[in-house]
């Protein structure tokens, strides 16, 4: 008795380079952070985009908050 099928059903995970830190990260369904190697690298990359959007949002919010003349009452006079 000799097993004719020597191939493993599970192939080796393909390694890709993490765009954040440059480490080898497995490109596999198990790696939900791909193409990143870890969650940290993914968060860092997302943080860059988030911070960029936050700056624009912050400026708009700050400009709107600093606009004089707009004084909305807390309780509407509908009583
Ligand atoms: Zn990484």
PDB file of the backbone (N, CA, C, O) and the ligand in Angstrom, with CONECT records:
HET     ZN  A 101       1
ATOM      1  N   UNK A   1       0.849  -1.197   0.000  1.00  0.00           N
ATOM      2  CA  UNK A   1       0.000   0.000   0.000  1.00  0.00           C
ATOM      3  C   UNK A   1       0.879   1.238   0.000  1.00  0.00           C
ATOM      4  O   UNK A   1       1.649   1.495   0.925  1.00  0.00           O
ATOM      5  N   UNK A   2       0.734   1.965  -1.039  1.00  0.00           N
ATOM      6  CA  UNK A   2       1.504   3.200  -1.106  1.00  0.00           C
ATOM      7  C   UNK A   2       0.596   4.325  -1.566  1.00  0.00           C
ATOM      8  O   UNK A   2      -0.063   4.212  -2.600  1.00  0.00           O
ATOM      9  N   UNK A   3       0.559   5.383  -0.822  1.00  0.00           N
ATOM     10  CA  UNK A   3      -0.318   6.524  -1.187  1.00  0.00           C
ATOM     11  C   UNK A   3       0.162   7.184  -2.470  1.00  0.00           C
ATOM     12  O   UNK A   3       1.277   7.699  -2.547  1.00  0.00           O
ATOM     13  N   UNK A   4      -0.701   7.156  -3.469  1.00  0.00           N
ATOM     14  CA  UNK A   4      -0.323   7.756  -4.748  1.00  0.00           C
ATOM     15  C   UNK A   4      -0.449   9.276  -4.701  1.00  0.00           C
ATOM     16  O   UNK A   4       0.240  10.006  -5.414  1.00  0.00           O
ATOM     17  N   UNK A   5      -1.340   9.715  -3.850  1.00  0.00           N
ATOM     18  CA  UNK A   5      -1.535  11.164  -3.762  1.00  0.00           C
ATOM     19  C   UNK A   5      -0.656  11.735  -2.652  1.00  0.00           C
ATOM     20  O   UNK A   5      -1.009  11.678  -1.474  1.00  0.00           O
ATOM     21  N   UNK A   6       0.452  12.266  -3.031  1.00  0.00           N
ATOM     22  CA  UNK A   6       1.373  12.828  -2.054  1.00  0.00           C
ATOM     23  C   UNK A   6       1.135  14.314  -1.862  1.00  0.00           C
ATOM     24  O   UNK A   6       1.701  14.949  -0.972  1.00  0.00           O
ATOM     25  N   UNK A   7       0.289  14.845  -2.716  1.00  0.00           N
ATOM     26  CA  UNK A   7       0.048  16.281  -2.611  1.00  0.00           C
ATOM     27  C   UNK A   7      -0.837  16.592  -1.418  1.00  0.00           C
ATOM     28  O   UNK A   7      -1.798  15.876  -1.139  1.00  0.00           O
ATOM     29  N   UNK A   8      -0.517  17.627  -0.742  1.00  0.00           N
ATOM     30  CA  UNK A   8      -1.332  18.038   0.390  1.00  0.00           C
ATOM     31  C   UNK A   8      -2.518  18.860  -0.105  1.00  0.00           C
ATOM     32  O   UNK A   8      -2.353  19.734  -0.956  1.00  0.00           O
ATOM     33  N   UNK A   9      -3.682  18.592   0.409  1.00  0.00           N
ATOM     34  CA  UNK A   9      -4.869  19.349  -0.034  1.00  0.00           C
ATOM     35  C   UNK A   9      -4.751  20.831   0.300  1.00  0.00           C
ATOM     36  O   UNK A   9      -5.297  21.685  -0.398  1.00  0.00           O
ATOM     37  N   UNK A  10      -4.041  21.115   1.361  1.00  0.00           N
ATOM     38  CA  UNK A  10      -3.872  22.510   1.766  1.00  0.00           C
ATOM     39  C   UNK A  10      -2.544  23.037   1.242  1.00  0.00           C
ATOM     40  O   UNK A  10      -1.476  22.573   1.640  1.00  0.00           O
ATOM     41  N   UNK A  11      -2.625  23.992   0.362  1.00  0.00           N
ATOM     42  CA  UNK A  11      -1.400  24.562  -0.207  1.00  0.00           C
ATOM     43  C   UNK A  11      -0.773  25.537   0.784  1.00  0.00           C
ATOM     44  O   UNK A  11      -1.437  26.068   1.674  1.00  0.00           O
ATOM     45  N   UNK A  12       0.506  25.749   0.602  1.00  0.00           N
ATOM     46  CA  UNK A  12       1.166  26.705   1.479  1.00  0.00           C
ATOM     47  C   UNK A  12       0.653  28.119   1.193  1.00  0.00           C
ATOM     48  O   UNK A  12       0.462  28.494   0.036  1.00  0.00           O
ATOM     49  N   UNK A  13       0.435  28.890   2.240  1.00  0.00           N
ATOM     50  CA  UNK A  13      -0.054  30.262   2.055  1.00  0.00           C
ATOM     51  C   UNK A  13       0.974  31.115   1.343  1.00  0.00           C
ATOM     52  O   UNK A  13       2.163  31.089   1.664  1.00  0.00           O
ATOM     53  N   UNK A  14       0.508  31.849   0.400  1.00  0.00           N
ATOM     54  CA  UNK A  14       1.410  32.724  -0.340  1.00  0.00           C
ATOM     55  C   UNK A  14       1.799  33.928   0.524  1.00  0.00           C
ATOM     56  O   UNK A  14       0.963  34.540   1.190  1.00  0.00           O
ATOM     57  N   UNK A  15       3.057  34.234   0.489  1.00  0.00           N
ATOM     58  CA  UNK A  15       3.539  35.341   1.316  1.00  0.00           C
ATOM     59  C   UNK A  15       3.566  36.629   0.504  1.00  0.00           C
ATOM     60  O   UNK A  15       4.068  36.676  -0.619  1.00  0.00           O
ATOM     61  N   UNK A  16       3.025  37.641   1.093  1.00  0.00           N
ATOM     62  CA  UNK A  16       3.063  38.957   0.461  1.00  0.00           C
ATOM     63  C   UNK A  16       3.742  39.925   1.409  1.00  0.00           C
ATOM     64  O   UNK A  16       3.797  39.701   2.618  1.00  0.00           O
ATOM     65  N   UNK A  17       4.247  40.978   0.856  1.00  0.00           N
ATOM     66  CA  UNK A  17       4.931  41.964   1.709  1.00  0.00           C
ATOM     67  C   UNK A  17       3.923  42.957   2.264  1.00  0.00           C
ATOM     68  O   UNK A  17       3.119  43.535   1.533  1.00  0.00           O
ATOM     69  N   UNK A  18       3.986  43.135   3.557  1.00  0.00           N
ATOM     70  CA  UNK A  18       3.084  44.076   4.215  1.00  0.00           C
ATOM     71  C   UNK A  18       3.430  45.497   3.764  1.00  0.00           C
ATOM     72  O   UNK A  18       4.573  45.927   3.921  1.00  0.00           O
ATOM     73  N   UNK A  19       2.474  46.226   3.212  1.00  0.00           N
ATOM     74  CA  UNK A  19       2.746  47.580   2.724  1.00  0.00           C
ATOM     75  C   UNK A  19       3.061  48.562   3.848  1.00  0.00           C
ATOM     76  O   UNK A  19       3.520  49.676   3.594  1.00  0.00           O
ATOM     77  N   UNK A  20       2.818  48.154   5.071  1.00  0.00           N
ATOM     78  CA  UNK A  20       3.027  49.065   6.194  1.00  0.00           C
ATOM     79  C   UNK A  20       4.409  48.913   6.791  1.00  0.00           C
ATOM     80  O   UNK A  20       5.133  49.896   6.949  1.00  0.00           O
ATOM     81  N   UNK A  21       4.782  47.675   7.127  1.00  0.00           N
ATOM     82  CA  UNK A  21       6.063  47.464   7.790  1.00  0.00           C
ATOM     83  C   UNK A  21       7.023  46.673   6.913  1.00  0.00           C
ATOM     84  O   UNK A  21       8.216  46.614   7.211  1.00  0.00           O
ATOM     85  N   UNK A  22       6.529  46.067   5.841  1.00  0.00           N
ATOM     86  CA  UNK A  22       7.410  45.356   4.927  1.00  0.00           C
ATOM     87  C   UNK A  22       7.670  43.919   5.340  1.00  0.00           C
ATOM     88  O   UNK A  22       8.489  43.236   4.725  1.00  0.00           O
ATOM     89  N   UNK A  23       6.992  43.458   6.363  1.00  0.00           N
ATOM     90  CA  UNK A  23       7.174  42.082   6.803  1.00  0.00           C
ATOM     91  C   UNK A  23       6.409  41.133   5.887  1.00  0.00           C
ATOM     92  O   UNK A  23       5.476  41.527   5.187  1.00  0.00           O
ATOM     93  N   UNK A  24       6.834  39.871   5.912  1.00  0.00           N
ATOM     94  CA  UNK A  24       6.147  38.873   5.104  1.00  0.00           C
ATOM     95  C   UNK A  24       4.840  38.493   5.791  1.00  0.00           C
ATOM     96  O   UNK A  24       4.834  38.077   6.950  1.00  0.00           O
ATOM     97  N   UNK A  25       3.752  38.638   5.076  1.00  0.00           N
ATOM     98  CA  UNK A  25       2.449  38.301   5.626  1.00  0.00           C
ATOM     99  C   UNK A  25       1.813  37.222   4.769  1.00  0.00           C
ATOM    100  O   UNK A  25       1.872  37.298   3.542  1.00  0.00           O
ATOM    101  N   UNK A  26       1.211  36.226   5.382  1.00  0.00           N
ATOM    102  CA  UNK A  26       0.575  35.149   4.625  1.00  0.00           C
ATOM    103  C   UNK A  26      -0.708  35.617   3.960  1.00  0.00           C
ATOM    104  O   UNK A  26      -1.604  36.163   4.604  1.00  0.00           O
ATOM    105  N   UNK A  27      -0.772  35.388   2.645  1.00  0.00           N
ATOM    106  CA  UNK A  27      -1.982  35.756   1.911  1.00  0.00           C
ATOM    107  C   UNK A  27      -2.927  34.572   1.959  1.00  0.00           C
ATOM    108  O   UNK A  27      -2.955  33.740   1.052  1.00  0.00           O
ATOM    109  N   UNK A  28      -3.696  34.511   3.030  1.00  0.00           N
ATOM    110  CA  UNK A  28      -4.601  33.384   3.219  1.00  0.00           C
ATOM    111  C   UNK A  28      -5.908  33.907   3.793  1.00  0.00           C
ATOM    112  O   UNK A  28      -5.955  34.972   4.408  1.00  0.00           O
ATOM    113  N   UNK A  29      -6.973  33.132   3.579  1.00  0.00           N
ATOM    114  CA  UNK A  29      -8.278  33.550   4.134  1.00  0.00           C
ATOM    115  C   UNK A  29      -8.230  33.724   5.647  1.00  0.00           C
ATOM    116  O   UNK A  29      -9.012  34.477   6.229  1.00  0.00           O
ATOM    117  N   UNK A  30      -7.295  33.011   6.270  1.00  0.00           N
ATOM    118  CA  UNK A  30      -7.174  33.155   7.718  1.00  0.00           C
ATOM    119  C   UNK A  30      -6.659  34.528   8.095  1.00  0.00           C
ATOM    120  O   UNK A  30      -6.985  35.061   9.156  1.00  0.00           O
ATOM    121  N   UNK A  31      -5.860  35.085   7.224  1.00  0.00           N
ATOM    122  CA  UNK A  31      -5.308  36.408   7.505  1.00  0.00           C
ATOM    123  C   UNK A  31      -6.304  37.464   7.028  1.00  0.00           C
ATOM    124  O   UNK A  31      -6.298  37.867   5.865  1.00  0.00           O
ATOM    125  N   UNK A  32      -7.138  37.891   7.932  1.00  0.00           N
ATOM    126  CA  UNK A  32      -8.168  38.873   7.574  1.00  0.00           C
ATOM    127  C   UNK A  32      -7.586  40.274   7.451  1.00  0.00           C
ATOM    128  O   UNK A  32      -8.289  41.216   7.083  1.00  0.00           O
ATOM    129  N   UNK A  33      -6.309  40.407   7.759  1.00  0.00           N
ATOM    130  CA  UNK A  33      -5.682  41.730   7.715  1.00  0.00           C
ATOM    131  C   UNK A  33      -4.883  41.919   6.432  1.00  0.00           C
ATOM    132  O   UNK A  33      -4.228  42.944   6.245  1.00  0.00           O
ATOM    133  N   UNK A  34      -4.942  40.922   5.547  1.00  0.00           N
ATOM    134  CA  UNK A  34      -4.159  41.030   4.322  1.00  0.00           C
ATOM    135  C   UNK A  34      -4.598  42.241   3.512  1.00  0.00           C
ATOM    136  O   UNK A  34      -5.780  42.582   3.548  1.00  0.00           O
ATOM    137  N   UNK A  35      -3.738  42.885   2.810  1.00  0.00           N
ATOM    138  CA  UNK A  35      -2.339  42.479   2.621  1.00  0.00           C
ATOM    139  C   UNK A  35      -1.422  42.819   3.790  1.00  0.00           C
ATOM    140  O   UNK A  35      -0.203  42.691   3.679  1.00  0.00           O
ATOM    141  N   UNK A  36      -1.985  43.240   4.880  1.00  0.00           N
ATOM    142  CA  UNK A  36      -1.157  43.588   6.028  1.00  0.00           C
ATOM    143  C   UNK A  36      -0.825  42.329   6.820  1.00  0.00           C
ATOM    144  O   UNK A  36      -1.505  41.311   6.688  1.00  0.00           O
ATOM    145  N   UNK A  37       0.217  42.399   7.639  1.00  0.00           N
ATOM    146  CA  UNK A  37       0.675  41.226   8.381  1.00  0.00           C
ATOM    147  C   UNK A  37      -0.109  41.087   9.676  1.00  0.00           C
ATOM    148  O   UNK A  37      -0.264  39.981  10.194  1.00  0.00           O
ATOM    149  N   UNK A  38      -0.598  42.185  10.192  1.00  0.00           N
ATOM    150  CA  UNK A  38      -1.289  42.112  11.470  1.00  0.00           C
ATOM    151  C   UNK A  38      -2.341  43.219  11.547  1.00  0.00           C
ATOM    152  O   UNK A  38      -2.424  44.094  10.686  1.00  0.00           O
ATOM    153  N   UNK A  39      -3.120  43.146  12.589  1.00  0.00           N
ATOM    154  CA  UNK A  39      -4.177  44.140  12.754  1.00  0.00           C
ATOM    155  C   UNK A  39      -3.584  45.528  12.992  1.00  0.00           C
ATOM    156  O   UNK A  39      -4.144  46.547  12.589  1.00  0.00           O
ATOM    157  N   UNK A  40      -2.440  45.528  13.656  1.00  0.00           N
ATOM    158  CA  UNK A  40      -1.815  46.812  13.989  1.00  0.00           C
ATOM    159  C   UNK A  40      -1.458  47.586  12.719  1.00  0.00           C
ATOM    160  O   UNK A  40      -1.722  48.783  12.605  1.00  0.00           O
ATOM    161  N   UNK A  41      -0.851  46.872  11.771  1.00  0.00           N
ATOM    162  CA  UNK A  41      -0.460  47.533  10.528  1.00  0.00           C
ATOM    163  C   UNK A  41      -1.696  48.018   9.773  1.00  0.00           C
ATOM    164  O   UNK A  41      -1.683  49.079   9.150  1.00  0.00           O
ATOM    165  N   UNK A  42      -2.748  47.233   9.839  1.00  0.00           N
ATOM    166  CA  UNK A  42      -3.975  47.636   9.165  1.00  0.00           C
ATOM    167  C   UNK A  42      -4.560  48.882   9.816  1.00  0.00           C
ATOM    168  O   UNK A  42      -5.036  49.786   9.129  1.00  0.00           O
ATOM    169  N   UNK A  43      -4.522  48.923  11.129  1.00  0.00           N
ATOM    170  CA  UNK A  43      -5.058  50.080  11.850  1.00  0.00           C
ATOM    171  C   UNK A  43      -4.240  51.326  11.548  1.00  0.00           C
ATOM    172  O   UNK A  43      -4.781  52.424  11.416  1.00  0.00           O
ATOM    173  N   UNK A  44      -2.928  51.140  11.440  1.00  0.00           N
ATOM    174  CA  UNK A  44      -2.071  52.286  11.140  1.00  0.00           C
ATOM    175  C   UNK A  44      -2.423  52.859   9.778  1.00  0.00           C
ATOM    176  O   UNK A  44      -2.507  54.074   9.595  1.00  0.00           O
ATOM    177  N   UNK A  45      -2.628  51.955   8.825  1.00  0.00           N
ATOM    178  CA  UNK A  45      -2.951  52.416   7.478  1.00  0.00           C
ATOM    179  C   UNK A  45      -4.314  53.102   7.476  1.00  0.00           C
ATOM    180  O   UNK A  45      -4.488  54.146   6.846  1.00  0.00           O
ATOM    181  N   UNK A  46      -5.260  52.526   8.167  1.00  0.00           N
ATOM    182  CA  UNK A  46      -6.587  53.135   8.251  1.00  0.00           C
ATOM    183  C   UNK A  46      -6.523  54.451   9.011  1.00  0.00           C
ATOM    184  O   UNK A  46      -7.251  55.396   8.708  1.00  0.00           O
ATOM    185  N   UNK A  47      -5.646  54.496   9.997  1.00  0.00           N
ATOM    186  CA  UNK A  47      -5.501  55.715  10.795  1.00  0.00           C
ATOM    187  C   UNK A  47      -5.015  56.875   9.962  1.00  0.00           C
ATOM    188  O   UNK A  47      -5.401  58.021  10.195  1.00  0.00           O
ATOM    189  N   UNK A  48      -4.166  56.584   8.985  1.00  0.00           N
ATOM    190  CA  UNK A  48      -3.658  57.641   8.115  1.00  0.00           C
ATOM    191  C   UNK A  48      -4.807  58.261   7.335  1.00  0.00           C
ATOM    192  O   UNK A  48      -4.906  59.482   7.205  1.00  0.00           O
ATOM    193  N   UNK A  49      -5.662  57.404   6.825  1.00  0.00           N
ATOM    194  CA  UNK A  49      -6.809  57.912   6.074  1.00  0.00           C
ATOM    195  C   UNK A  49      -7.786  58.619   7.003  1.00  0.00           C
ATOM    196  O   UNK A  49      -8.356  59.654   6.655  1.00  0.00           O
ATOM    197  N   UNK A  50      -7.970  58.053   8.179  1.00  0.00           N
ATOM    198  CA  UNK A  50      -8.931  58.634   9.123  1.00  0.00           C
ATOM    199  C   UNK A  50      -8.453  60.009   9.587  1.00  0.00           C
ATOM    200  O   UNK A  50      -9.242  60.950   9.673  1.00  0.00           O
ATOM    201  N   UNK A  51      -7.167  60.119   9.882  1.00  0.00           N
ATOM    202  CA  UNK A  51      -6.632  61.397  10.364  1.00  0.00           C
ATOM    203  C   UNK A  51      -6.733  62.460   9.275  1.00  0.00           C
ATOM    204  O   UNK A  51      -6.973  63.636   9.549  1.00  0.00           O
ATOM    205  N   UNK A  52      -6.542  62.017   8.035  1.00  0.00           N
ATOM    206  CA  UNK A  52      -6.617  62.975   6.932  1.00  0.00           C
ATOM    207  C   UNK A  52      -8.037  63.510   6.806  1.00  0.00           C
ATOM    208  O   UNK A  52      -8.241  64.700   6.569  1.00  0.00           O
ATOM    209  N   UNK A  53      -9.010  62.628   6.966  1.00  0.00           N
ATOM    210  CA  UNK A  53     -10.405  63.064   6.878  1.00  0.00           C
ATOM    211  C   UNK A  53     -10.811  63.848   8.110  1.00  0.00           C
ATOM    212  O   UNK A  53     -11.657  64.740   8.052  1.00  0.00           O
ATOM    213  N   UNK A  54     -10.188  63.494   9.228  1.00  0.00           N
ATOM    214  CA  UNK A  54     -10.552  64.161  10.478  1.00  0.00           C
ATOM    215  C   UNK A  54     -10.127  65.622  10.451  1.00  0.00           C
ATOM    216  O   UNK A  54     -10.794  66.485  11.023  1.00  0.00           O
ATOM    217  N   UNK A  55      -9.012  65.890   9.781  1.00  0.00           N
ATOM    218  CA  UNK A  55      -8.537  67.280   9.717  1.00  0.00           C
ATOM    219  C   UNK A  55      -9.540  68.152   8.974  1.00  0.00           C
ATOM    220  O   UNK A  55      -9.828  69.278   9.380  1.00  0.00           O
ATOM    221  N   UNK A  56     -10.066  67.613   7.881  1.00  0.00           N
ATOM    222  CA  UNK A  56     -11.031  68.385   7.093  1.00  0.00           C
ATOM    223  C   UNK A  56     -12.318  68.576   7.891  1.00  0.00           C
ATOM    224  O   UNK A  56     -12.898  69.661   7.927  1.00  0.00           O
ATOM    225  N   UNK A  57     -12.749  67.473   8.534  1.00  0.00           N
ATOM    226  CA  UNK A  57     -13.971  67.542   9.319  1.00  0.00           C
ATOM    227  C   UNK A  57     -13.808  68.499  10.491  1.00  0.00           C
ATOM    228  O   UNK A  57     -14.724  69.246  10.834  1.00  0.00           O
ATOM    229  N   UNK A  58     -12.609  68.462  11.107  1.00  0.00           N
ATOM    230  CA  UNK A  58     -12.347  69.320  12.256  1.00  0.00           C
ATOM    231  C   UNK A  58     -12.400  70.784  11.869  1.00  0.00           C
ATOM    232  O   UNK A  58     -12.929  71.610  12.613  1.00  0.00           O
ATOM    233  N   UNK A  59     -11.855  71.106  10.708  1.00  0.00           N
ATOM    234  CA  UNK A  59     -11.857  72.497  10.283  1.00  0.00           C
ATOM    235  C   UNK A  59     -13.285  72.986  10.040  1.00  0.00           C
ATOM    236  O   UNK A  59     -13.651  74.094  10.431  1.00  0.00           O
ATOM    237  N   UNK A  60     -14.067  72.156   9.401  1.00  0.00           N
ATOM    238  CA  UNK A  60     -15.450  72.541   9.116  1.00  0.00           C
ATOM    239  C   UNK A  60     -16.222  72.714  10.416  1.00  0.00           C
ATOM    240  O   UNK A  60     -16.975  73.672  10.589  1.00  0.00           O
ATOM    241  N   UNK A  61     -16.014  71.746  11.343  1.00  0.00           N
ATOM    242  CA  UNK A  61     -16.738  71.806  12.603  1.00  0.00           C
ATOM    243  C   UNK A  61     -16.320  73.029  13.406  1.00  0.00           C
ATOM    244  O   UNK A  61     -17.150  73.695  14.024  1.00  0.00           O
ATOM    245  N   UNK A  62     -15.028  73.312  13.386  1.00  0.00           N
ATOM    246  CA  UNK A  62     -14.526  74.438  14.167  1.00  0.00           C
ATOM    247  C   UNK A  62     -15.021  75.763  13.585  1.00  0.00           C
ATOM    248  O   UNK A  62     -15.359  76.692  14.317  1.00  0.00           O
ATOM    249  N   UNK A  63     -15.053  75.826  12.267  1.00  0.00           N
ATOM    250  CA  UNK A  63     -15.503  77.050  11.615  1.00  0.00           C
ATOM    251  C   UNK A  63     -16.998  77.277  11.886  1.00  0.00           C
ATOM    252  O   UNK A  63     -17.453  78.403  12.084  1.00  0.00           O
ATOM    253  N   UNK A  64     -17.726  76.182  11.886  1.00  0.00           N
ATOM    254  CA  UNK A  64     -19.162  76.281  12.114  1.00  0.00           C
ATOM    255  C   UNK A  64     -19.462  76.657  13.562  1.00  0.00           C
ATOM    256  O   UNK A  64     -20.391  77.411  13.849  1.00  0.00           O
ATOM    257  N   UNK A  65     -18.654  76.113  14.461  1.00  0.00           N
ATOM    258  CA  UNK A  65     -18.873  76.379  15.884  1.00  0.00           C
ATOM    259  C   UNK A  65     -18.487  77.824  16.230  1.00  0.00           C
ATOM    260  O   UNK A  65     -19.020  78.417  17.167  1.00  0.00           O
ATOM    261  N   UNK A  66     -17.554  78.368  15.455  1.00  0.00           N
ATOM    262  CA  UNK A  66     -17.081  79.713  15.761  1.00  0.00           C
ATOM    263  C   UNK A  66     -17.876  80.788  15.054  1.00  0.00           C
ATOM    264  O   UNK A  66     -17.519  81.965  15.100  1.00  0.00           O
ATOM    265  N   UNK A  67     -18.961  80.384  14.395  1.00  0.00           N
ATOM    266  CA  UNK A  67     -19.762  81.362  13.683  1.00  0.00           C
ATOM    267  C   UNK A  67     -20.684  82.101  14.642  1.00  0.00           C
ATOM    268  O   UNK A  67     -21.564  81.477  15.236  1.00  0.00           O
ATOM    269  N   UNK A  68     -20.513  83.399  14.813  1.00  0.00           N
ATOM    270  CA  UNK A  68     -21.366  84.161  15.732  1.00  0.00           C
ATOM    271  C   UNK A  68     -22.731  84.465  15.106  1.00  0.00           C
ATOM    272  O   UNK A  68     -22.887  84.460  13.885  1.00  0.00           O
ATOM    273  N   UNK A  69     -23.674  84.718  15.940  1.00  0.00           N
ATOM    274  CA  UNK A  69     -24.996  85.080  15.434  1.00  0.00           C
ATOM    275  C   UNK A  69     -25.951  83.909  15.463  1.00  0.00           C
ATOM    276  O   UNK A  69     -27.166  84.099  15.507  1.00  0.00           O
ATOM    277  N   UNK A  70     -25.411  82.685  15.438  1.00  0.00           N
ATOM    278  CA  UNK A  70     -26.290  81.516  15.460  1.00  0.00           C
ATOM    279  C   UNK A  70     -26.482  81.072  16.898  1.00  0.00           C
ATOM    280  O   UNK A  70     -25.596  80.465  17.499  1.00  0.00           O
ATOM    281  N   UNK A  71     -27.622  81.374  17.426  1.00  0.00           N
ATOM    282  CA  UNK A  71     -27.893  81.010  18.811  1.00  0.00           C
ATOM    283  C   UNK A  71     -29.216  80.266  18.876  1.00  0.00           C
ATOM    284  O   UNK A  71     -30.290  80.865  18.944  1.00  0.00           O
ATOM    285  N   UNK A  72     -29.107  78.937  18.853  1.00  0.00           N
ATOM    286  CA  UNK A  72     -30.330  78.133  18.897  1.00  0.00           C
ATOM    287  C   UNK A  72     -30.713  77.857  20.347  1.00  0.00           C
ATOM    288  O   UNK A  72     -29.860  77.438  21.129  1.00  0.00           O
ATOM    289  N   UNK A  73     -31.940  78.073  20.719  1.00  0.00           N
ATOM    290  CA  UNK A  73     -32.389  77.781  22.089  1.00  0.00           C
ATOM    291  C   UNK A  73     -32.448  76.290  22.319  1.00  0.00           C
ATOM    292  O   UNK A  73     -32.746  75.521  21.406  1.00  0.00           O
ATOM    293  N   UNK A  74     -32.166  75.889  23.531  1.00  0.00           N
ATOM    294  CA  UNK A  74     -32.195  74.467  23.864  1.00  0.00           C
ATOM    295  C   UNK A  74     -33.607  73.934  23.830  1.00  0.00           C
ATOM    296  O   UNK A  74     -33.852  72.830  23.342  1.00  0.00           O
ATOM    297  N   UNK A  75     -34.545  74.723  24.351  1.00  0.00           N
ATOM    298  CA  UNK A  75     -35.936  74.264  24.384  1.00  0.00           C
ATOM    299  C   UNK A  75     -36.777  75.104  23.430  1.00  0.00           C
ATOM    300  O   UNK A  75     -36.856  76.324  23.575  1.00  0.00           O
ATOM    301  N   UNK A  76     -37.390  74.466  22.476  1.00  0.00           N
ATOM    302  CA  UNK A  76     -38.232  75.197  21.514  1.00  0.00           C
ATOM    303  C   UNK A  76     -39.453  75.784  22.205  1.00  0.00           C
ATOM    304  O   UNK A  76     -40.102  75.116  23.010  1.00  0.00           O
ATOM    305  N   UNK A  77     -39.761  77.035  21.889  1.00  0.00           N
ATOM    306  CA  UNK A  77     -40.913  77.701  22.549  1.00  0.00           C
ATOM    307  C   UNK A  77     -42.221  77.223  21.984  1.00  0.00           C
ATOM    308  O   UNK A  77     -42.997  78.017  21.453  1.00  0.00           O
ATOM    309  N   UNK A  78     -42.481  75.932  22.090  1.00  0.00           N
ATOM    310  CA  UNK A  78     -43.724  75.405  21.519  1.00  0.00           C
ATOM    311  C   UNK A  78     -44.650  74.917  22.592  1.00  0.00           C
ATOM    312  O   UNK A  78     -45.320  73.898  22.424  1.00  0.00           O
ATOM    313  N   UNK A  79     -44.699  75.622  23.685  1.00  0.00           N
ATOM    314  CA  UNK A  79     -45.564  75.180  24.774  1.00  0.00           C
ATOM    315  C   UNK A  79     -46.649  76.199  25.056  1.00  0.00           C
ATOM    316  O   UNK A  79     -47.474  75.993  25.946  1.00  0.00           O
TER     317      UNK A  79
HETATM  318 ZN    ZN A 101       2.998  44.759   8.888  1.00  0.00          ZN
END
